[in-house]
Amino acid sequence: MVKNLKRYRKQVEREQGRSEALKCDFFPTTYVLPSEYHLFVEEFKKNPDTTWIMKPAARAQGKGIFLFRKLQDITAWRKGEYMTAYDKEQNREAVETYVVQKYLDNPYLIGGKKFDIRIYTLVTSYNPLRVWLYREGFARLSGTRYTSESIEDTYVHITNNAVQKTAPNYDPDKGYKWSMGRVRQYLTAKHGQDAVDVMFRQMDDIFIKSVQSVQKIMINDKHCFELYGYDILLDANLKPWLIETNASPSLTASNQEDHEIKCRLLDDMLNVIDMEGRLTGKEKRIGGFDLIFNDGPVYCDETGVETFNLNTLRLNSFLGCSNDRVVQLRHLYRQNQLIKRMEKAAAAAAATN
C-alpha cells in the first residue's frame, strides 16, 4: 500500500498541483525493508533523535512489532535476530519484509492513554470504483498511560487488543474499546462540531485516496468484493493518520459489545453484496453501510439542485452517527418490493398493448 500511496501522491502533484498533493500527506514517513533500507538510513541520519516503529508485513495481532531510536537495533535485525524459525533452521538469510515507519510521538490521548481507531470499508468494485463506509467502528485504547520515554513497553505503544489482553491489569469484561459513536461524542464535546467535522472529512479522504492509489493494479472481478480494516491514529492536533490497511481484517470479538458490532458488520456486508437480488443497485445506504464513492464522490440528498455548488455538498459519510439499521433495512426492502411490483405491472400492461 505505501509504495502505491507514494506513487499516487507524485501523480496527483504532476496532474493537479502541489496543493492537491498535500491532501495525500496522511501517512507517516514509511519505508519497506529490506528493499528500501538505504533510503531509510539516509532519512534516519537526517533526524537521529526520531523514534521509529518496525512492523512485519506478513504478520498480525501486533506480533513482531518493536520501537527503536538507534540504528544498531536495525543492524541486529539485519543479522537475523528477527528471522523466522524456518529460515534459521535452513541457514537462510532473513527475507521477511518489514515496514519501518516514523513513530507519531504526539498522539491524541483519552485519559492520558493512547488509542487508534478501527474503521471498516467495503469495496464491491474497482472498475468502476465503488466504496462503502461502515458507520460503526471502535477505538482501541491502551491500558497504560502514555509516555514517550519507555519505548520498550508494548502496553504503552501497541493498542492492538491481542497485545493489550496480555497486560496484568486487563479486564476481559470491559476490554479497552470505545464505540465509534462514543468517540465522536467525546471529541465533539471537547473540541466542537466544526473541528470534528473537519477531522472526519480528512478521514473520508484517506479511505477514498488509499483505494484510488491501488485501483489500477487490482484485478477487477464483478463477482468479488473486499472488506478492509483501516487503522487510524489521531495526533494532538486532531489530524488523522493512516497507520495500516488490513485486507481480511480479524473479526475476533473481545467482549459482548464487540461481538455484536462485528455480527452487524457481517450481516450488512452480505446485505450490500445482495446475493438474493432484493436491491435495485441504486441504493446509497444499506444497513450500516453508506456509499461514499461510486466512480466519483457520492453526496447526501440534502442539497437541492437550486443550491448546487461544491462548497455546500456533503459526502454521504456518517461515521459514528446513529445506526438504526433494522428500521432502515425493513423500509428499504419494502420500498424495493413495491418498485418491482410496479415495474412488473407496467411491463405486463405494455405487453398487452
Secondary structure, 3 states (H helix, E strand, C coil): CHHHHHHHHHHHHHHHCHHHHHHHCCCCCEEEECCCHHHHHHHHHHCCCCCEEEEECCCCCCCCCEEECCHHHHHHHHHHHCCCHHHHHCCCCCCCCEEEEECCCCECEECCEEEEEEEEEEEEEECCEEEEEEEEEEEEECCCCCCCCCCCCHHHHCCCHHHHCCCCCCCCCCCCEEEHHHHHHHHHHHHCHHHHHHHHHHHHHHHHHHHHHHHHHCCCCCCCCEEEEEEEEEECCCCEEEEEEEECCCCCCCCHHHHHHHHHHHHHHHHHHCCCCCCCCCCCEECCEEEEEECCECECCCCCHHHCCCCCCCECCCCCCCCCHHHHHHHHHHHHHHHHHHHHHHHHHHHHC
